[in-house]
Amino acid sequence: MYNPLELGSDLRHGAADDLLTADEVADLLRMTSAWVYAQTRRNRIPHMRLGRYFRYRRSAIEAWICQIETEPGSTRPPKSTTRT
């Protein structure tokens, strides 16, 4: 019989490749689960579909957060300093 605890320490709470539910992602982002589902339907948040369920890889959510993070007051990416 399958027992995930026998697989080793890779399945500890908070592991980078954990699959999260929308409620868990909402808790992580301090948003509502309705917001997470709305972003999922618009393909604005990384997700996978497993049958009728959505799941979110923790590492993909963390990378997405880093990608959308901006400096305060910044509305555009910085201009390139290299000249061609």
N, C-alpha and C positions, 0 to 999 in steps of 0.2 A: 504494500500500500504506500502511496506517495505521502511523504512527510517533509515539508519544506525545511524544517529545522535540521534535517540530516544533510542538506546540501552545503552547509558550512556558513561561514561568517558573511558571505556576500549578500545574504538576505536579511541583514540587520536593518532595523528601522532607520530610515534616512539614507539608504544606499542610493547612489546616483542613478541606477537603472530601475529603481522601484517604479511600478505602474501605480499611478494615483487616480482616484475618482475625482469627479468634478467638485464634490464637497471638500476633498482634501486640497485641491488646487485653490479653491476659493479661500480656504483657511490660510494657505500659504501666501496668497496675494492680498489678504484682508479685503476680499470682495465677496459678493453673494454668489451662490451657485448659479442663479439665473444669469448673472453677468458672464460667468464662465461658459455656460451653454450658448449664450448669444454670440460670444466671440468664437466659439467652436463652429457654430453654424455658418458664420461668415468667413471661416478659414483664417482667422486672425491669430489664433493661438495653436501651437503645435499639439496634435492629437492623433490618435489612431482609433479606428472603429473596430470593435469586436462584436460582430452580430449587431444587436440593437444598442449596445453599450459603447460609450466613449471612455477611453483611458488616456492618460497623459504620462509620458516618461519624465521623471523628476529632472534628469539631466537636460532634456530638451526644454522644459519650462525654465530652468535656471539660465540656460543659454539665451532663450528668448528674452528674459528679463534684462540680461546684459546688453542684448542687441537694441532694445527699445529705450534703454536708459539714456537720458540726455543731461547735459549740464543745465543748471538753472538759467532761464532766460534764453536758452538756445532754441531756435526754431529750424535751423538748417545744419547740415553737416559742415565741419570746418572746410575752408578752401584749401586746396592743395598748394604747397609752397614750392613745388618743383616747377621749373619753367621748361617749356619745350620749344 
